[in-house]
């Protein structure tokens, strides 16, 4: 009998013994209504439910990234999930959709900032007359402002600060349209002398910029929530990180993530997942026997 055959049989036994328990727990993962809205708020989910939601979010993001630039009418919207209102902003899949999914569904603010900024870069290409995902302005949607907001949410004030110059230009140096940067600065100064509302907006912005400079020197990036961090580690491809994630899922009895790891290409990871699942099964048998 080969080692590969023995391992396969052990996996089948583990799956068989856990099947009933898995069916009983399936209702725990019924987290969305028919319109795609959440039945349970993130803060009220247990670790297993959060892990399940993060896996769904990951799949939607991967599919969306594979189809950036394609029209929503060309792709499988069931795999995209919620379009987050982007159909009403631009008719194609953009990096902004990915950013909002990271923000609203994955609670991964650094990644949300990164993709909001990629969306901003695409918009700037369009503004410069280059080929872009954006073929018209985004209206009230400001991807650069969203990117900066997400960096701040993540405590990454240094990253936010790097983009304040272009943030300033995007708000205050829009006119005259074909003027040089120096000419736009002079025009802004003249406007500030006579426009009280603009003067207040300018003062508020400069105050916020100053606060960001201070925080960039003192603030430390906020760690990801454990459920989010361990989910990222699980898919990192780095053995030490995947094993840390497995330990987390074992401690929190997240069975389906351990089952996923049985098929991992790293044999050490697969073996550790099998070990955890067998222990999980023994614990359930023990609990049943004590009732």
C-alpha positions in Angstrom: 0.0 0.0 0.0 1.5 3.3 -1.1 2.0 6.3 1.2 0.0 8.4 -1.2 -2.9 5.9 -1.0 -2.7 5.8 2.9 -2.8 9.6 3.1 -5.8 9.7 0.7 -7.7 7.1 2.8 -7.0 9.0 6.0 -8.4 12.2 4.4 -11.6 10.3 3.3 -12.0 9.0 6.9 -11.6 12.4 8.4 -14.0 14.0 5.9 -16.5 11.2 6.5 -16.5 11.6 10.2 -16.8 15.3 10.0 -19.5 15.4 7.3 -22.4 15.4 9.7 -20.9 18.1 11.8 -20.2 20.1 8.7 -23.9 19.8 7.6 -25.1 20.9 11.0 -22.9 24.0 10.9 -23.7 24.9 7.3 -26.5 27.3 8.4 -23.8 29.3 10.2 -22.5 30.4 6.8 -25.8 31.6 5.4 -24.6 35.2 5.8 -26.2 37.0 2.8 -29.7 37.6 1.6 -30.9 37.3 -2.0 -29.8 40.9 -2.9 -26.3 40.3 -1.5 -26.8 42.2 1.7 -25.3 40.9 4.9 -27.7 39.1 7.3 -25.1 39.5 10.1 -22.9 42.5 10.7 -19.2 41.8 10.7 -18.8 42.7 14.4 -21.4 40.0 15.3 -19.8 37.2 13.3 -17.8 34.5 14.9 -14.3 33.6 13.6 -15.7 30.9 11.3 -18.2 33.2 9.8 -15.6 35.9 9.3 -13.3 33.4 7.7 -16.1 32.3 5.4 -16.9 35.9 4.4 -13.3 36.7 3.8 -13.0 33.6 1.5 -16.0 34.8 -0.5 -14.5 38.3 -0.7 -11.2 36.9 -1.9 -12.9 34.9 -4.7 -14.8 38.0 -5.8 -11.7 40.2 -5.9 -9.7 37.6 -7.8 -12.4 37.3 -10.4 -12.8 41.1 -10.6 -9.1 41.6 -11.1 -9.1 39.0 -13.9 -11.8 41.1 -15.6 -10.6 44.7 -15.1 -11.6 46.8 -18.1 -14.5 44.5 -19.1 -18.1 45.7 -19.0 -20.3 44.5 -16.2 -22.6 43.1 -18.9 -19.8 40.9 -20.3 -18.9 39.0 -17.0 -20.6 36.7 -14.5 -22.0 39.1 -11.9 -22.6 36.2 -9.5 -18.8 35.8 -9.3 -18.3 39.5 -8.9 -20.8 39.8 -6.1 -22.1 43.3 -5.3 -21.0 45.9 -7.8 -20.9 48.4 -4.9 -22.7 51.0 -7.0 -19.9 51.2 -9.6 -22.3 50.5 -12.5 -23.6 54.0 -11.9 -20.1 55.5 -12.0 -18.4 53.7 -14.8 -19.7 50.7 -16.9 -16.5 48.6 -16.6 -14.7 46.8 -13.8 -12.1 49.2 -12.3 -9.6 49.0 -9.5 -12.0 51.1 -7.5 -14.5 48.2 -7.2 -11.7 46.0 -5.9 -10.8 48.7 -3.4 -14.3 49.0 -2.0 -14.5 45.2 -1.6 -11.3 45.3 0.4 -12.7 48.2 2.4 -16.3 47.0 3.0 -16.0 43.2 2.9 -12.4 42.2 3.6 -11.6 44.9 6.2 -8.2 45.2 4.7 -7.6 48.9 4.7 -4.0 48.9 3.3 -5.1 46.9 0.3 -8.1 49.2 -0.1 -5.8 52.2 -0.2 -3.5 50.6 -2.7 -6.4 49.9 -5.2 -8.1 53.2 -4.7 -4.7 54.8 -5.6 -4.5 52.5 -8.7 -8.0 53.8 -9.6 -6.7 57.4 -9.2 -3.8 56.6 -11.5 -6.2 55.3 -14.2 -8.3 58.5 -13.9 -5.2 60.7 -14.3 -4.3 58.8 -17.5 -7.7 59.7 -18.9 -7.2 63.3 -17.8 -3.9 63.3 -19.7 -5.5 61.9 -22.8 -3.9 58.4 -22.4 -5.7 55.1 -22.7 -7.5 54.4 -19.5 -10.2 52.5 -17.8 -11.9 55.9 -17.2 -13.2 57.6 -20.3 -15.0 60.4 -18.4 -14.8 62.0 -15.0 -15.9 60.1 -11.9 -18.2 62.8 -10.7 -18.3 63.1 -6.9 -16.2 59.9 -6.4 -12.6 60.9 -5.5 -10.4 57.8 -5.5 -7.3 59.8 -4.3 -9.3 61.1 -1.2 -10.5 57.5 -0.6 -6.9 56.2 -0.8 -5.7 58.7 1.7 -8.6 58.0 4.0 -7.8 54.3 4.0 -4.1 54.8 4.7 -5.1 56.9 7.7 -7.6 54.2 8.8 -4.7 51.8 8.7 -2.5 54.1 10.7 -0.2 54.5 7.7 0.1 58.3 7.9 3.5 58.2 6.2 2.0 56.6 3.1 -0.9 59.1 3.1 1.6 62.0 3.5 3.4 61.0 0.3 0.4 61.9 -1.7 -0.7 65.1 -0.1 1.0 67.3 -2.8 -1.0 65.7 -5.6 -4.1 65.7 -3.3 -3.7 69.5 -2.9 -3.3 70.0 -6.6 -6.4 67.9 -7.4 -8.5 70.2 -5.2 -7.1 73.7 -5.5 -5.1 73.8 -8.7 -7.7 72.9 -11.3 -7.8 76.3 -13.0 -6.9 77.8 -15.4 -7.2 74.5 -17.2 -4.1 74.8 -19.5 -2.0 77.0 -17.2 1.4 76.0 -15.7 1.7 74.9 -12.1 3.1 78.3 -11.1 0.3 80.1 -12.9 -2.3 78.0 -11.1 -0.7 78.9 -7.8 -0.9 82.6 -8.5 -4.5 82.2 -9.6 -5.3 80.4 -6.3 -3.7 83.1 -4.2 -5.9 85.8 -6.0 -9.0 83.6 -5.4 -8.2 83.3 -1.7 -8.2 87.1 -1.3 -11.9 87.3 -2.4 -13.5 83.9 -1.8 -14.3 83.4 1.9 -15.7 79.8 1.4 -12.5 78.8 -0.6 -10.4 80.4 2.1 -12.0 78.3 4.8 -11.7 75.1 2.7 -8.0 75.9 2.1 -7.4 76.6 5.8 -9.1 73.3 6.8 -7.0 71.3 4.3 -3.7 72.9 5.4 -4.6 72.1 9.0 -5.4 68.5 8.1 -2.1 68.3 6.2 -0.2 69.6 9.2 -1.8 67.0 11.5 -0.9 64.2 9.0 2.7 65.4 9.0 2.8 65.2 12.8 1.1 61.7 12.9 3.5 60.4 10.2 6.3 60.9 12.7 4.7 59.3 15.7 1.8 56.9 14.7 2.4 53.3 14.0 0.4 51.2 11.5 -2.5 49.4 13.0 -2.3 45.6 12.9 -5.0 43.9 10.8 -7.8 42.2 12.8 -6.8 38.6 13.6 -9.3 37.1 11.3 -8.1 39.2 8.4 -4.4 38.7 9.2 -4.7 35.0 9.5 -6.7 34.7 6.3 -3.9 36.7 4.5 -1.3 34.4 6.0 -3.2 31.3 5.0 -2.9 32.3 1.3 0.6 33.8 1.5 2.5 30.8 0.2 5.0 31.2 3.1 5.2 28.0 5.2 5.6 29.8 8.6 2.7 32.1 7.9 0.4 29.3 6.7 1.2 27.2 9.8 0.4 30.2 12.0 -2.9 30.5 10.3 -3.6 26.8 10.7 -2.9 27.0 14.4 -5.4 30.0 14.6 -8.1 28.0 12.7 -7.5 25.0 14.9 -7.8 27.0 18.1 -11.0 28.6 16.8 -12.4 25.3 15.3 -12.7 26.7 11.8 -13.1 23.3 10.2 -13.5 24.3 6.5 -10.2 26.2 6.4 -8.4 23.2 7.8 -10.1 21.1 5.2 -8.8 23.4 2.5 -5.3 23.0 3.8 -5.4 19.2 3.2 -4.9 19.9 -0.5 -2.0 22.4 0.1 1.0 21.8 -2.2 3.3 22.0 0.9 3.2 18.5 2.4 4.1 19.8 5.9 1.1 22.1 5.8 -1.2 19.3 4.5 0.1 17.0 7.2 -0.5 19.6 10.0 -4.0 20.2 8.7 -4.7 16.4 8.8 -3.4 16.3 12.4 -5.6 19.2 13.5 -8.7 17.7 11.8 -8.1 14.3 13.4 -7.8 16.0 16.8 -10.9 18.0 16.0 -12.8 14.8 15.3 -11.6 13.1 18.5 -12.8 16.1 20.5 -16.2 16.0 19.0 -16.5 12.2 19.7 -15.4 12.9 23.3 -18.0 15.6 23.8 -20.7 13.4 22.3 -19.8 10.6 24.7 -20.0 12.8 27.7 -23.6 13.9 27.0 
